[in-house]
Every structure is written in structure tokens, then in C-alpha cells.
């Protein structure tokens, strides 16, 4: 199993467990993501995005609504204002030793470790949009994520993630 941590910082020598701002109920940990789900982090750190996957249990109406115009099984929506930053950002993918990690969220591929860790290596990643396209993922840009978020939350779609939504544009009506 390969586990990764993504950062915009290029020279992290050690990962020290810490309390995550939106998980203050948890002890300090180091977070990692598995290889299968790493694409969900091919974005600038604070970029709001919605990731959803074609899966069983979708009603025909929701299948048409969310996948009717694509052959892709995974769609990621990003606000238009992040397009240029995505093109310019270089991320650093740190590979972490998997031995001390335990599964935190199987669907999302998240793992946690309570140990201080030295990365096995680091790889710069640029051309983030190209990386997603090469994986057969459809990337959609939209002025606002709010309508999609509301549609998903009221749908039969259950394989989705809403990331960094606190950074989304305030919806104006």
C-alpha cells in the first residue's frame, strides 16, 4: 500500500502529528491518502471542489442529471476563479511509510498515524489539470459550487466529497 500527503511546501523533512482545525475532537495525527484516491488532492490546498463518482443506487433521473453528458465515472467541479491557480500551482506529493497508519475512511481513502514520520520521498506535480484528464476524470468549471452542492445533497448520489467548501464563493441570487 502506498500512502501520500500533498502540500504546496517543497521541503518537509518530518511529519509531526497535529490536531486538524476541523477535527478538534481527535488526537494529533498525520493524515495520508491512498494511491487510489490521491487524485482528490491534485488541487491547490484551499481550492473548493466537489468530487462525485458514478455508482450503484442512482435513480435514473440522477444518473441523467449528473452523468448524462459524460462517459467519465468521476466528475470534479471547481469554481472558475480557481482555474488559473490550478494551472500555476506545483504540488509536492510526499510518500509516507505505511506501517503505522490505520484506516480512517475507506470511501475517501484517508489514513491516520499517531507517529512522527520521515517521508520516503517527494515528487513535484505540476500540470494538475492534465494529471486529472489522464486519469479519465471529467473536470468541470462553474462560477459557483452552491447549486451543485444542493443538488447532490438532495439526490440519490452517495459517492461524493465536498472539499474546502468554506472557501467557495458566496452564492448570490
N, C-alpha and C positions, 0 to 999 in steps of 0.2 A: 504494500500500500504506500502510495506517495501522498504526502500532505504538504500544503503550501500556505504561506502567509504573503499577502500582497501589500506593498507600500509604495509611496512616492519618494521615500527615502532610500538612497542608494547604498548606504554603508551601515547597516545594523549588524553589529558584531554578536549581540546576545539578545535573546527574547526573555524578558522578565515578566512573570505573571503579574497582572494588574486587574483591577476592577473596571469593567466596561461601563461607560457612562449610562447606557440604557439597561444595564443588568446589575444594578447596585445590590440586589438581593443575593448575588452569587459571590463566592470567594474569588480572590485574584486567580486568573488563569491566562494562559496563552491560547489564542484562537488559531485554528487552521481549517483549511477546506480540502476536501479530497480532489483527486485529479478529475473525476467525472463532472464535478460541479464548479470547477475553477473558473469557467467562463463567466460566471455571475460576478466576478471581480475584475473583469477586463475593462474597468471604468475608472475615471478619476475618483478618489476616495469619497468625496461628498456628492457625487452625481446621483440625483434621484432617478430611479428606474423601476420598471415593473417587468418581471420575467414570468412568462406563463408557458406551460407545456401541454401539448395535446395528450389526453389520457382518457381512459375508460370512464364511463359515468356521465359524460357530457350529454345534455339533451341535444337533439338535432338542431334546435334553434340556437343554442350556444355554440355548437360546432360551426354552424354557418356564421354566426356573429364574430367569433374570434379567429377562425381558421378558414373561412370560406374563400378567401382570396389568396391563400398561400399553400404551398406544398411543404413548408417548413413545419417541423414538430415543436420547435421552440421559437417564441417571439419575445423580443425585448423592446419595450417602448421607453424612449428617453426624451426629455424635453429638448426642443430645438435649440434653446440657449446653450446647451452643453455640447453641441456638435463640434465647434471649433476647438474647444478644450480637449475633447476626446481625440481629435486629430493631432494635437500638440503634446499630449501627456505621454511620458515614458513611465511605466510602472516597473517595479522590481519584484520579481517572484522569488521568494525565499523558500527553499525546500528545507523542511524540518524533519528531524529524526522521529519516526512514528512510534517508537516503543512506549513512551509514557502517555500517549494520547488515549482518550476514551471518546466513544461516540456521543455526541450531544444531540444531534438532529439528523436522523437518517435521510429524510426527504431532501434537506438542504445540503447535506454532506459536511456539516460542521463537526469539528472535533475540538476537545479542550485538553489542556495539560496543566497541572499544578506545578510543574518543574521549570526551572530556568534552563533555557535551551540555546545551544550554539547551532546556527544554521549549517546545513550540509553544503549549501551553495546558494548563489544568487544569479538570476538571469534577468537582464533588462528586456522589457517588452514594449515595443512601440508599434505604431500602426494598429491600434486596438480594434478599429472597425474591420480591418482586413482579417484579423485573427477570428473575429466572430463570424464573418462571412465564410471563411474557410471551413468552419465547423457546420455550415448549413443552417445557421441561425438567422432568422429574419430580424433586422434591426429597423424599428420604425421611429421616426422623429415626429413629435407633436408639440404644439405650443403649450399644452397643459396636460398633465397626467391625471388630473382630477376626474374627468368624465370616464376614463378607462378604469380607474380605481373603483369608482362607484358601480360601474357595470360588472366588474369582476366580483365585487363583494355581494352582489345580488344575483349571481349566476350559479350554475352547476359546476363551474370550473373549480377544482380543488388543488391542482398542482400549480401554485403561483407563489411568487415572492414580491413583496413591495419593499424596496430598499431605499433608505435615506429620504423617505417621503417628507420629512420635516424641512428639507431643502427645496421642495417643489415650489413652483410659482404659486402665489396666492390666486385662487380662482376668482375671476371677475365675471359677473353675469350682467 
